[in-house]
């Protein structure tokens, strides 16, 4: 009989304060979600900061190369060949001037 009375008291308590209990549970799960969201945000911000730091370090290195009159400061550590530069500047004219027989084509283009 005492267990039945305790169960009825518990059900009555939950029924009387259901709104407050639901609010407390919602607040708890909102807090947990906010903490997890903040951790994800901080991880993303730290990754972005590390990426920006790496870019700045690379820019400083290239600037030092430019100051030292090194071509790597302009073209990077892997400088392109003449053929690659021609392909970038004039993709349809890559074969012009490559062989002695095509030198007359250079005169007509210029």
C-alpha positions, 0 to 999 in steps of 0.5 A, a space after each residue: 500500500 505504501 508503494 502505491 501511495 508513493 507512486 500516486 504522489 510521484 505521478 501527482 508531482 509530475 502532473 502538477 509541475 510538468 511545465 517546470 520539469 519540461 522546461 528544466 529538461 529543455 534547458 539542460 539539453 539546450 545547454 549541452 547543445 550550446 557547449 558542443 556547438 561552441 567546441 565545434 566553432 572553436 575548432 573551426 576558428 583554430 583551424 582557420 587561424 592555423 591556415 592563415 598563419 601558414 599563408 602569412 609565413 609563406 608570404 613572408 618567405 616569398 617577400 624575403 625572396 623578392 627582396 633578395 632578388 630571387 625569382 622564387 619570390 615571383 614564381 614560387 619554389 617550382 618555377 615554370 618552364 618557358 613552355 609552361 609560361 607560353 601555354 599560360 599566356 597564349 594557349 593557342 600559340 604554344 608551338 610558335 617559335 619552338 623549331 627553326 622552321 616555325 620562326 617565320 610564324 613568329 614574324 607574322 604574329 608580331 
